[in-house]
């Protein structure tokens, strides 16, 4: 097998394996989260990580139209996961912030995912764990290319 063909095959297998792993990790999330759109999930993660943001900022960050973001935010508000608060420096704008319920759901989701993955890694033998950790470093490097 030629080198480029070998790399293409490896790339396909890696993509499939990572996709399967991510689907399995996501399956550990609360059912409420599984019923959300990708944009809604991403907004919750972004607000948790980066803090309050305007709807326009969120739409730009997610690469969606303002109307689509408005729909996503309305659903998250109905679920009690986000709320609108006055912008601290511009009275004409509103910030979107996670509610206590939103923060709790995000924390519980993250913990469930990490717990499942940690238990799965524990089931690997030491050599497999070492290979996995080394592969993780290489994957980080790929992301930065």
C-alpha positions in Angstrom: 0.0 0.0 0.0 1.4 3.4 -0.9 2.2 5.9 1.8 -0.5 8.3 0.7 -3.1 5.5 0.5 -2.0 4.3 4.0 -2.5 7.9 5.3 -5.9 8.2 3.7 -7.0 4.9 5.2 -5.7 5.9 8.6 -7.4 9.3 8.4 -10.7 7.6 7.6 -10.3 5.1 10.5 -9.3 7.9 12.9 -12.3 10.0 11.8 -14.7 7.0 12.4 -13.1 6.1 15.7 -13.2 9.7 17.1 -16.8 10.1 15.8 -17.9 6.9 17.6 -16.1 7.9 20.8 -17.7 11.4 20.8 -21.2 9.9 20.1 -20.6 7.5 23.0 -19.4 10.2 25.4 -22.4 12.5 24.3 -24.8 9.6 25.0 -23.9 9.9 28.7 -25.4 13.4 28.8 -28.8 14.0 30.4 -31.7 13.3 28.0 -32.8 17.0 28.2 -29.4 17.9 26.5 -29.8 15.2 23.8 -33.0 16.9 22.6 -31.2 20.3 22.0 -29.8 21.5 18.8 -26.0 21.7 18.2 -26.3 25.5 18.4 -28.2 25.4 21.7 -25.6 23.0 23.2 -22.8 25.2 21.9 -24.3 28.3 23.3 -24.4 26.7 26.8 -20.8 25.6 26.6 -19.7 29.0 25.3 -21.5 31.0 28.0 -20.1 28.7 30.6 -16.6 29.1 29.3 -16.6 32.7 28.2 -19.3 34.3 30.3 -22.1 36.6 29.2 -22.5 37.6 25.5 -25.0 39.4 23.4 -27.2 37.4 21.0 -25.3 39.0 18.1 -21.9 38.0 19.5 -23.2 34.4 20.0 -24.6 34.3 16.4 -21.2 35.4 15.0 -19.3 33.0 17.2 -21.5 30.1 16.1 -21.7 31.1 12.5 -25.5 31.3 12.4 -27.9 34.0 11.4 -29.3 36.3 14.0 -32.8 34.9 13.5 -31.6 31.3 14.1 -29.7 32.4 17.2 -32.9 34.2 18.4 -34.9 31.0 18.0 -32.2 28.9 19.8 -32.1 31.4 22.7 -35.9 31.6 23.0 -35.9 27.8 23.5 -33.1 27.9 26.0 -35.0 30.7 27.9 -38.2 28.6 28.0 -36.1 25.7 29.4 -34.9 28.1 32.1 -31.2 27.6 31.1 -30.4 31.2 30.0 -31.7 34.6 30.8 -31.3 38.1 29.5 -29.6 40.8 31.6 -28.8 44.4 31.0 -25.4 44.9 29.3 -23.1 46.6 31.9 -21.9 49.4 29.6 -24.6 49.7 26.9 -28.2 50.1 28.0 -29.5 49.4 24.6 -28.0 45.9 24.5 -28.8 42.7 26.5 -26.4 40.0 27.6 -27.3 36.4 27.6 -26.2 34.6 30.8 -26.5 31.1 32.1 -29.0 30.7 34.9 -28.3 28.6 38.0 -30.2 25.7 36.3 -28.1 26.2 33.1 -24.8 26.1 35.1 -25.9 23.0 37.0 -26.9 21.2 33.8 -23.6 22.1 32.2 -21.6 20.9 35.3 -23.6 17.7 35.6 -23.2 17.0 31.8 -19.4 17.6 31.9 -19.0 15.4 35.0 -21.1 12.6 33.5 -19.0 12.6 30.3 -15.7 12.8 32.2 -16.8 10.0 34.6 -17.7 7.7 31.8 -14.5 8.3 29.9 -12.3 7.9 33.0 -14.0 4.5 33.8 -13.6 3.4 30.2 -9.9 4.3 30.2 -9.4 2.4 33.5 -10.6 -0.7 31.7 -7.7 -0.5 29.3 -4.4 -2.2 30.2 -1.4 0.0 31.0 0.1 -0.3 27.5 -3.2 0.8 25.9 -3.5 3.7 28.3 0.1 4.8 27.5 -0.7 4.6 23.8 -4.0 6.5 24.3 -2.2 9.3 26.2 0.5 9.6 23.5 -2.2 9.6 20.8 -3.9 12.4 22.7 -0.8 14.6 22.5 -0.5 13.9 18.7 -4.2 14.8 18.2 -3.6 18.1 20.1 -0.8 18.7 17.7 -3.0 18.0 14.7 -5.6 20.5 15.9 -2.9 23.2 16.0 -1.7 22.6 12.4 
